[in-house]
Structures are given as structure tokens and as C-alpha cells.
Amino acid sequence: MTTFSFFGGKGGVGKTTVSSAFGLNCARAGLETLVVSTDPAHSTSDVFDQQFGDEPTPVSGYDNLHAMEIDPEEVVDEHLSDLRRQLGQQLSPAMVNEVSMQLEMAHQTPGAYEAALFDRFVEVMRTAEEYDRVVFDTSPTGGTLRLLALPEYLQQWIERLLHKREKSIEYYERAAIGEQQARKMMEGDPIIARLQERKETFEFAGETLRDDARFTFVLNPDDLSIRETRRALADIQEADLSVAGLVVNRLTPEPDPDEQGRGATYLRDRVETEQERLAEIRETLDPPVVAEIETRVREVKGSLLEDVAEEIELDP
Amino acid sequence: MTTFSFFGGKGGVGKTTVSSAFGLNCARAGLETLVVSTDPAHSTSDVFDQQFGDEPTPVSGYDNLHAMEIDPEEVVDEHLSDLRRQLGQQLSPAMVNEVSMQLEMAHQTPGAYEAALFDRFVEVMRTAEEYDRVVFDTSPTGGTLRLLALPEYLQQWIERLLHKREKSIEYYERAAIGEQQARKMMEGDPIIARLQERKETFEFAGETLRDDARFTFVLNPDDLSIRETRRALADIQEADLSVAGLVVNRLTPEPDPDEQGRGATYLRDRVETEQERLAEIRETLDPPVVAEIETRVREVKGSLLEDVAEEIELDP
């Protein structure tokens, strides 16, 4: 069975590092693993020093490890082309042009990006049966979190739309009693087929997220990060999803015990402040702290990633 | 005349600190200043150690300085109530119930939040004539940026909707030649009035953003932050908006020159890496670096904020 591990947390806390290191650990434990990034800045390619695209690609140097990066712009463009193609089958050419213009404008509005991304997410979940673990590097704060809570709402909505469409066809059929042509409308109705398909997608996404997904939050030992994580945890719980653990990233290293000077004082003050924050995290946030990772001087990649992976004791 | 200063940058780089410090400098220069935050974590209240709400409130301890925090959840709820009230005036009670249910579900979908926030943004801009400077603490990466690029697209869309509505009323009138009642429809049509109002809102927002707004990006001296800023700058330029400058925040302090030990080595390595990133920022990003701010051990608030304000030499 495939387990889906979502790594969340606000931008800049080190989600990509942590999720890549976790993916590495899973692969080393012998599990077929896929790391999926939706970060438009494409950090996964940086971490593994290898270019990834929209399809799963083996990560060089490691067995059982694949990675892919979903390009949000591309997803929106594809979504638009798909819709156009479907319209072409259902509408007259004159109507297609008109609707197509409206669609193009609609794709520039907020929400279009999230909707397209959601579809791509579900597609990846649906076609992942060859993997034991799929690791999503994504942000369940803000936009992405609303996405995860979406299936339930959208399901209700689709059901209403479906009901209305069926009613209106029913009226049409009744009005056309005796005409064989009209009586067959419901079966072949492309709108009902499409709505039914959407409904199944949302059901699948809701079930998978509730039953086969684990959420881990990455945060830094500072007030802002703690506050945002608290909010995100509340939202995740409201969506009936549960969080397995917290990873505290970017802890400042201590100076030597006998070290004196401006630098040592700065570092000791910082370590002290961070320890207070860490205590607050343990005391006031529900999920357990499953890993503490020290900050690095340079961006985590290559052998530094293997170092970090060893600091993560997350159950793969 | 009111100038609108937008501070952008990805989460966690210190936008709230920088925009609050900038607001403080504006107020001290004798300008009536309003700081507006859309951060759901409400950092502005933390920085000034004072609770702010949805209306401008004087900041204690400072002349000419006001602050407000837009609560995104509340904005969405109000938006929903407004729509319901308007519907009540235009539809039959039975229809209101049905549409109201659909609306409630629509408000859970992605985009609803952004749409509501956009309206509130514009409202603040429209009613800000008593201030010389309005400082927006917001993120022009991702969602907010798409918002700023929106007026132009939405304007085209609304114009098409308006055109369609006028056409359909025209046909209706033609079909009802002689009936006085029908001929007067266009003038009093509530949908045309509403579309016209939206059109003016988008025109105002587009003009104000182009003519009276300045954008400043806050970033940290690391790869990820540089990459995201590069992307955001490209998007902002595509939306025909210009960026006045870059603020590099969170620079690591140097140890004493003669300091030895693990701590001093760590800090020197870090400072060296950050200086490389700073050089990259100056060489590869267009807007000038207008301020460099050293990292603080604790969260910036109170007297620490005044310290930071002195490090910002941004032209108010």
C-alpha cells in the first residue's frame, strides 16, 4: 500500500531539506519512494543537484528514490488546453471561441492555479501504486491547506449540480414524451458524465487524505513560526486530518564552552532564546517533536543532505 | 497626495519588521502614516506590542502613526453577508435560500479569500486620503502578486459581461416595443449597476497601483530567498509595476577579530557565505539594495524596532 507523507510549514523553514532527507531515509530503508515538489522555486532540483521535471525520474546516486517537480504555470496551461478540448466536443465552433476567451481570463484569476494544482495532486496520488512512499513537499498553510480541506466541500457542491442537471433533463424528457431522441438524453449527457467524474475525484482525494496520508510540520524556533504552525494545526484538525509530528529546523550551534567575545555572546543568547521557544513548542503544541536539526552555514545539498538525513529519526 | 508603499517578499524574511520600521521613519519625518497588515498571524500587533483591528488605530508612543490589521477570515465572512444582502434585494426569497447555500460553498473554494482581500485592499486605498503614506505589509509572491496583476484582466472581463447584459436587455426591449415598463429596464438594471461599480473599482485599483504605489522587496542573504525574489520581480514587471528597492534582512553579525573557537568559525563561515549572496544580489537583481539589516537575537519589537528603523535609509 502507498503511504502519502505531506511536509508542511511556512516558506523558508526548510521543508524541502527535511522532506528530501526523509525521502532519502525511506529509500535507504528499502521502500520505493517518490518525492514530489510543488515549490515554484524548484528547490528539490537544487538539493539533489539534478534537474527534475513533471514526471518521476530516478535520483542519481540512490536506489529506490525518484523525484518530480510540478510546474504550477505548466499545470494551469495544460488545464486550460484540456478544458478547451472538452469544450470543442460539446459546443459549436462559434461558442468555443467565445467561451475560450472567457476561460483564458478566468485562468488569470485567483483560484485557477489552486484548482489546477489540486487536479495534478490527485492525479499523482492516483498513479502512485508502484511506490511505497510518496513524499509531498508542500505548504499546508494558506492555499495548499485550503486545497486539502476542499474535497468535502466540493463533493457537496458537485452533488447539487448533478442533482440540478438531472432534474432539468428529467423535465425536458417529460416535456418530450414519445420522442425517442429526447428520452435518451440522460444516459449520454456529457455534463452529467463530467460531474460524475469530478465527484469521484473528490471522493478519492478525501478518502486518501484521511486514511493513507501522514502530515508532518516543519518549523523554526521563533515566535512567528510557532504562531503560524499553531494556526495551521488548527486548520488541519478542522479538516479532520491528523498531524504525526513536528520537525524543528535551523537550531543555532553552541560556541565552545570556554569561548569569549562578541560572537560567543551572540550565539549563547540565541541558543538560550531558541531553547525557550523549543520548550514552548513542546508544551503548547499537540504533536510530538520528532526531530531537531541544527542550522548549516550553506544550503543543504549533496553530502550535507545525508548528514541531515541522519539527524531525522522519523519512522519511514 | 497619498503614496502607497508595498513591502513584499516570501514568508519569514522579516517583512513586518521592515515595513513597521519604515512606517515609523515616515511618521518621524512628519508624514501622516498608516501601516496595514494582511498577515493572518498578526505580527504588527506583536511588533508594536499593541492590539490592532480592522480599523486604523493610533500607535501608542508615536505621533502621526496609525496601524490596522485586516483579518482575512472576517473579510470573507463580511463579503458573504454583503452578497447575501444584495441578493435579497434582487431575488425572490426562495431563490435567495438556494443561491445563498451555493455562495456559502463557493466561499470555501480557493480564490474566495483572495477576492475578498482584494476588495478590502481597494477600500483601504480609496479611503486613505487623510494619510500621506500607506504602508502595506504583504506578500507580492504567489497569491498577493496575482491580485495586483488582476485589475487589468478583470476589467476586460467585466466589460464583456457588461456588454452582454446590455445586449440582452436591448433584445428584450426590442421584443417589447410599445410597453413602457420594459423600455425602462436598462436604466434601473441592478446587474448593470453592479458591473459598472466593479469596473470602476478595477480601474481605480489599476491606476493607483501604477501611478501612486512603490514596491520594496525584503529578502535574506540565501539562495532560496534570492531565487524567489527573482521570480517575484519578473512577475511584478510583467504586471507593469516597478520595484524601488531591495532590503536585505537577517545578516549574521561578525565575531570579534581575535575571537577563536567553534562559534567564531561558524560565524565567519556564515558571514562569508552571506557576503557572496549579497554580491550576487547586487550583480544579478535590477533594483538597488537600499538597506542591509543585521539579524537580532530576539524578535524585533519596542526599542529594537527603533534600532532597526535607524538602519533603514529608505526615502520615506
Boltz contact constraints between the chains, C-beta under 6 A:
constraints:
  - contact:
      token1: [A, 10]
      token2: [B, 11]
      max_distance: 6.0
  - contact:
      token1: [A, 11]
      token2: [B, 10]
      max_distance: 6.0
  - contact:
      token1: [A, 11]
      token2: [B, 11]
      max_distance: 6.0
  - contact:
      token1: [A, 12]
      token2: [B, 12]
      max_distance: 6.0
  - contact:
      token1: [A, 41]
      token2: [B, 227]
      max_distance: 6.0
  - contact:
      token1: [A, 41]
      token2: [B, 228]
      max_distance: 6.0
  - contact:
      token1: [A, 105]
      token2: [B, 153]
      max_distance: 6.0
  - contact:
      token1: [A, 105]
      token2: [B, 157]
      max_distance: 6.0
  - contact:
      token1: [A, 108]
      token2: [B, 153]
      max_distance: 6.0
  - contact:
      token1: [A, 110]
      token2: [B, 111]
      max_distance: 6.0
  - contact:
      token1: [A, 110]
      token2: [B, 114]
      max_distance: 6.0
  - contact:
      token1: [A, 110]
      token2: [B, 146]
      max_distance: 6.0
  - contact:
      token1: [A, 111]
      token2: [B, 110]
      max_distance: 6.0
  - contact:
      token1: [A, 111]
      token2: [B, 111]
      max_distance: 6.0
  - contact:
      token1: [A, 114]
      token2: [B, 110]
      max_distance: 6.0
  - contact:
      token1: [A, 146]
      token2: [B, 110]
      max_distance: 6.0
  - contact:
      token1: [A, 153]
      token2: [B, 105]
      max_distance: 6.0
  - contact:
      token1: [A, 153]
      token2: [B, 108]
      max_distance: 6.0
  - contact:
      token1: [A, 157]
      token2: [B, 105]
      max_distance: 6.0
  - contact:
      token1: [A, 223]
      token2: [B, 299]
      max_distance: 6.0
  - contact:
      token1: [A, 227]
      token2: [B, 41]
      max_distance: 6.0
  - contact:
      token1: [A, 228]
      token2: [B, 41]
      max_distance: 6.0
  - contact:
      token1: [A, 253]
      token2: [B, 266]
      max_distance: 6.0
  - contact:
      token1: [A, 255]
      token2: [B, 261]
      max_distance: 6.0
  - contact:
      token1: [A, 255]
      token2: [B, 262]
      max_distance: 6.0
  - contact:
      token1: [A, 255]
      token2: [B, 263]
      max_distance: 6.0
  - contact:
      token1: [A, 256]
      token2: [B, 261]
      max_distance: 6.0
  - contact:
      token1: [A, 256]
      token2: [B, 262]
      max_distance: 6.0
  - contact:
      token1: [A, 259]
      token2: [B, 261]
      max_distance: 6.0
  - contact:
      token1: [A, 259]
      token2: [B, 263]
      max_distance: 6.0
  - contact:
      token1: [A, 261]
      token2: [B, 255]
      max_distance: 6.0
  - contact:
      token1: [A, 261]
      token2: [B, 256]
      max_distance: 6.0
  - contact:
      token1: [A, 261]
      token2: [B, 259]
      max_distance: 6.0
  - contact:
      token1: [A, 262]
      token2: [B, 255]
      max_distance: 6.0
  - contact:
      token1: [A, 262]
      token2: [B, 256]
      max_distance: 6.0
  - contact:
      token1: [A, 263]
      token2: [B, 255]
      max_distance: 6.0
  - contact:
      token1: [A, 263]
      token2: [B, 259]
      max_distance: 6.0
  - contact:
      token1: [A, 263]
      token2: [B, 263]
      max_distance: 6.0
  - contact:
      token1: [A, 263]
      token2: [B, 264]
      max_distance: 6.0
  - contact:
      token1: [A, 263]
      token2: [B, 267]
      max_distance: 6.0
  - contact:
      token1: [A, 264]
      token2: [B, 263]
      max_distance: 6.0
  - contact:
      token1: [A, 266]
      token2: [B, 253]
      max_distance: 6.0
  - contact:
      token1: [A, 267]
      token2: [B, 263]
      max_distance: 6.0
  - contact:
      token1: [A, 269]
      token2: [B, 297]
      max_distance: 6.0
  - contact:
      token1: [A, 270]
      token2: [B, 297]
      max_distance: 6.0
  - contact:
      token1: [A, 273]
      token2: [B, 297]
      max_distance: 6.0
  - contact:
      token1: [A, 273]
      token2: [B, 298]
      max_distance: 6.0
  - contact:
      token1: [A, 297]
      token2: [B, 269]
      max_distance: 6.0
  - contact:
      token1: [A, 297]
      token2: [B, 270]
      max_distance: 6.0
  - contact:
      token1: [A, 297]
      token2: [B, 273]
      max_distance: 6.0
  - contact:
      token1: [A, 298]
      token2: [B, 273]
      max_distance: 6.0
  - contact:
      token1: [A, 299]
      token2: [B, 223]
      max_distance: 6.0
